[in-house]
């Protein structure tokens, strides 16, 4: 029988489903499952089955999402409703939807509150972090995007949508794995000369961090840009192609240097966005960067560049088994949604 005291938090993304099980404030399980939602809602069904098998069933579920953005749906509102309908059929027990500033909503209210439910996972994470760390910069670097949120006696952001956050710099499309390298910069230095980048999907940030030896295990479940091998040599070949070269035109040291240049370009984008964030100038110098997401180590680099100390999201948890600490940091919105929902109960 499902546990009545446990609760599962769900973060339904367009590329991954993340789920966290909590009981009496303690994180007792976390899982991330690849879910290419743009291919169909059956992918969500399969991911939910896999997550339930890993965590076990509960009778209470708290849900946040970003998956409504995928081009499977005609609109974000339609995506919210479709995802909620699918989860209502798939999950046993009570479902509550995180609707940001509108609080918690029952599935029947999904259509009426679609604008607040859509892509509110960043706000769930920020709200929970604010309850544990009154002043901080939250840097959640995921596989696809980065969320940069000022916490100053509460969530400082006034954004209500992804459009708002793109304007403010709180949402940056520069993630650990899935970002095409042409999105990071228009040009890059290689062997002392500036190369304009090919506007082709030849390589992604996964190739950069793999070549640098910093790509976390299991962080990259999707095929490489060319469908090829996931080795340093194959990543070097893909990076070389971005500047119109073949891999045999340089040594592995050369391609390692090119990977570092792309990593620096990604970091520069995050630094620039952070320095322009609403409320950042009033954040005390002692306020840390709370690092979260699969790209937690990129967030730590950002902290160093901003001359702030770095703390992981897992370190803010009151009770989390060491086994789940890294996964809790990676799956921050699912963990935060679960803990906020448990508190609300």
C-alpha positions in Angstrom: 0.0 0.0 0.0 1.2 3.5 -0.7 2.5 5.4 2.3 0.0 8.0 3.7 2.8 10.0 5.4 5.1 10.3 2.4 4.7 12.7 -0.5 6.2 12.8 -4.0 7.2 16.1 -5.6 7.2 16.0 -9.4 9.0 18.4 -11.8 7.7 17.6 -15.4 10.2 19.0 -17.9 10.3 18.9 -21.6 13.4 16.7 -21.5 13.4 15.1 -18.1 11.0 14.1 -15.4 12.3 14.6 -11.9 10.7 13.2 -8.7 11.6 13.4 -5.0 10.0 11.5 -2.2 9.9 13.2 1.3 8.6 12.0 4.6 8.4 14.2 7.7 10.7 16.7 6.1 13.3 14.1 5.2 14.3 13.4 1.6 14.2 9.7 1.2 14.5 9.3 -2.6 15.2 11.2 -5.7 15.2 10.2 -9.4 15.6 11.8 -12.8 14.3 10.1 -16.0 14.8 11.1 -19.6 11.5 12.2 -21.1 11.5 13.6 -24.7 8.0 15.0 -24.3 8.1 16.6 -27.7 7.7 13.1 -29.1 4.3 12.5 -27.4 2.5 12.2 -24.1 3.3 8.5 -24.1 6.9 9.5 -23.2 5.5 11.1 -20.1 3.6 8.0 -19.2 6.7 5.8 -19.5 8.8 8.3 -17.4 6.2 8.4 -14.6 6.1 4.6 -14.5 9.9 4.5 -14.2 10.0 7.1 -11.5 7.3 5.4 -9.5 9.1 2.1 -9.7 12.3 3.8 -8.4 10.6 5.7 -5.5 7.6 3.7 -4.6 4.0 5.0 -4.5 2.6 7.7 -2.2 -0.9 8.9 -1.9 0.1 12.6 -2.0 1.7 14.3 -5.1 2.8 17.8 -5.6 3.5 18.9 -9.2 5.4 21.7 -11.0 6.3 21.8 -14.6 8.0 23.3 -17.6 7.0 20.6 -20.1 4.1 22.7 -21.3 6.5 24.6 -23.5 7.4 21.8 -25.9 6.0 22.1 -29.5 3.8 19.1 -29.0 1.2 21.6 -27.7 -0.4 24.6 -29.5 -0.1 26.8 -26.4 1.4 26.7 -22.9 -2.1 26.6 -21.4 -3.0 23.6 -23.5 0.2 21.9 -22.4 -0.6 22.5 -18.8 -4.0 21.0 -19.1 -2.8 18.0 -21.1 0.0 17.2 -18.7 -2.3 17.5 -15.7 -4.9 15.2 -17.3 -2.2 12.7 -18.0 -0.8 12.8 -14.4 -4.2 12.6 -12.9 -4.8 9.3 -14.8 -1.3 8.0 -14.0 -0.8 8.8 -10.3 -2.7 7.3 -7.4 -4.1 9.6 -4.6 -4.2 13.3 -4.2 -2.6 15.7 -6.7 -1.8 19.4 -6.0 -0.4 21.7 -8.6 2.2 24.4 -7.7 0.8 27.7 -9.1 3.4 30.1 -7.8 2.0 33.2 -6.3 -1.5 31.7 -6.6 -0.6 28.9 -4.2 -1.7 25.3 -4.5 -4.4 24.3 -7.0 -6.4 21.1 -7.5 -6.2 19.5 -11.0 -9.7 20.8 -11.7 -8.3 24.3 -11.6 -5.5 23.7 -14.0 -7.1 25.5 -17.0 -8.1 28.6 -14.9 -4.6 28.9 -13.3 -2.5 27.8 -16.3 -0.5 31.0 -16.5 0.6 30.6 -12.9 1.3 26.9 -13.2 3.3 27.1 -16.4 7.0 27.1 -15.9 6.8 27.9 -12.2 9.4 25.3 -11.1 12.0 28.0 -10.6 9.8 29.8 -8.2 9.2 26.7 -6.1 13.0 26.3 -5.8 13.5 29.9 -5.0 10.7 30.0 -2.4 12.1 27.0 -0.6 15.7 28.3 -0.7 14.4 31.6 0.7 12.9 29.7 3.7 16.4 28.2 4.5 18.7 31.0 3.4 17.4 34.5 3.7 19.9 36.2 1.4 21.5 34.4 -1.6 21.7 34.2 -5.3 20.1 31.0 -6.5 21.9 29.5 -9.6 20.2 26.4 -10.8 22.1 25.2 -13.9 20.1 22.5 -15.6 20.7 20.5 -18.7 19.1 23.1 -20.9 18.7 26.4 -19.0 20.0 28.4 -16.1 17.8 30.0 -13.4 19.4 33.0 -11.7 17.2 34.3 -8.8 18.0 36.9 -6.1 16.8 35.9 -2.6 16.7 38.8 -0.2 14.3 38.3 2.7 12.1 36.5 0.2 12.2 35.9 -3.6 13.2 39.3 -5.1 11.9 38.5 -8.6 8.7 40.1 -9.8 8.6 37.9 -13.0 5.4 36.1 -13.8 6.4 34.2 -16.9 9.4 33.0 -18.9 9.1 36.0 -21.1 9.5 38.2 -18.0 12.6 36.2 -17.0 14.2 36.3 -20.4 13.9 40.1 -20.2 15.3 40.3 -16.7 18.1 37.8 -17.2 16.8 35.4 -14.6 16.4 32.8 -17.4 19.4 32.0 -19.5 19.4 29.3 -22.2 22.9 28.0 -21.3 22.7 24.6 -19.7 25.2 21.8 -19.0 24.2 19.4 -21.8 21.7 20.4 -24.4 22.7 23.9 -25.4 23.9 24.2 -29.0 27.4 25.9 -28.9 26.3 28.5 -31.5 24.1 29.9 -28.8 26.9 30.7 -26.4 28.8 33.2 -28.6 29.0 34.4 -32.2 32.8 33.8 -32.3 35.5 31.9 -30.3 39.3 32.1 -30.1 41.3 29.1 -31.3 45.1 29.2 -31.6 45.2 33.0 -31.1 42.7 33.7 -33.9 39.1 34.6 -33.7 36.8 32.2 -35.5 33.1 32.9 -36.2 31.0 29.9 -35.3 29.0 27.9 -37.8 25.3 28.3 -37.1 24.8 24.6 -37.2 23.8 22.0 -34.5 27.2 20.3 -34.7 28.0 20.2 -31.0 26.5 21.0 -27.6 27.7 21.9 -24.1 27.8 18.2 -23.3 30.8 18.0 -25.6 32.5 20.9 -23.8 32.1 19.5 -20.4 32.8 15.9 -21.5 36.1 17.0 -23.1 37.0 18.9 -19.9 36.3 15.8 -17.8 33.6 17.5 -15.8 30.4 16.0 -17.2 28.7 14.2 -14.4 27.9 10.5 -14.9 24.4 9.9 -16.3 23.9 13.7 -17.0 23.6 13.2 -20.7 21.0 10.6 -21.7 20.3 12.0 -25.1 22.1 11.3 -28.4 25.0 13.5 -29.3 24.4 16.2 -31.9 25.6 13.9 -34.7 24.3 10.7 -33.2 27.9 9.6 -32.7 30.0 8.3 -29.8 30.2 10.0 -26.4 33.9 9.9 -26.0 36.4 12.8 -25.6 37.7 12.1 -29.2 34.2 12.3 -30.6 33.4 15.4 -28.7 36.7 17.0 -30.0 35.5 16.2 -33.6 32.2 17.9 -33.0 33.8 21.0 -31.5 36.3 21.2 -34.4 33.4 21.2 -36.8 31.9 24.3 -35.1 34.9 26.3 -36.4 35.1 24.7 -39.8 37.9 22.3 -39.0 38.5 18.6 -38.8 39.8 17.0 -35.7 43.1 16.0 -37.3 43.9 19.7 -37.7 44.8 19.9 -34.0 46.0 18.0 -31.0 43.8 16.9 -28.1 45.4 19.7 -26.2 44.2 22.1 -28.9 40.6 20.8 -28.6 40.8 20.9 -24.8 41.7 24.6 -25.1 38.8 25.2 -27.4 36.5 23.5 -24.9 37.8 25.8 -22.2 37.1 28.8 -24.5 33.4 27.6 -24.9 33.2 27.0 -21.1 34.4 30.6 -20.6 31.8 31.9 -23.0 29.1 30.1 -21.1 30.3 31.5 -17.8 30.6 35.0 -19.3 26.9 34.8 -20.3 25.9 33.8 -16.8 28.1 36.5 -15.2 26.6 39.2 -17.4 23.1 38.1 -16.6 23.8 37.8 -12.9 25.2 41.4 -12.7 22.1 42.8 -14.3 19.5 40.9 -12.1 16.8 42.8 -10.4 17.9 43.3 -6.7 21.4 42.1 -7.2 23.0 45.4 -6.1 21.2 45.2 -2.7 22.4 41.7 -2.0 25.1 41.8 0.7 28.6 40.7 -0.3 28.4 37.8 2.2 25.3 36.3 0.7 26.3 33.0 -1.0 25.4 31.5 -4.3 23.2 28.5 -3.8 24.3 26.0 -6.4 21.8 23.6 -7.9 21.1 21.6 -11.0 23.0 19.1 -13.1 25.5 21.9 -13.8 26.1 22.6 -10.1 29.9 22.9 -10.8 29.2 25.6 -13.3 27.2 27.4 -10.6 30.3 27.1 -8.4 32.4 28.7 -11.1 29.9 31.5 -11.3 30.1 32.0 -7.5 33.9 32.3 -7.7 33.6 34.8 -10.6 31.2 36.9 -8.6 33.5 36.6 -5.5 30.9 34.9 -3.5 31.1 31.6 -1.5 29.2 28.6 -3.0 26.9 26.3 -1.1 25.0 23.4 -2.6 21.2 23.2 -2.3 21.6 19.8 -0.6 23.6 21.5 2.2 20.4 23.5 3.1 18.3 20.4 3.6 17.4 19.7 7.2 17.6 16.0 6.7 18.9 14.2 3.6 20.7 10.9 3.4 24.2 11.4 1.9 23.2 8.9 -0.8 20.6 11.3 -2.2 22.5 14.6 -1.7 23.9 15.0 -5.2 20.5 13.9 -6.8 18.6 16.4 -4.5 20.9 19.2 -5.7 20.3 18.1 -9.4 16.6 17.8 -9.0 16.1 20.9 -7.0 12.6 21.9 -8.2 11.2 18.4 -7.4 12.7 18.4 -3.9 11.5 22.0 -3.3 8.0 21.3 -4.5 7.7 18.3 -2.3 9.0 20.1 0.8 6.8 23.1 0.2 3.7 20.9 -0.3 4.5 18.9 2.9 4.7 22.1 4.8 1.4 23.3 3.3 -0.3 20.1 4.5 
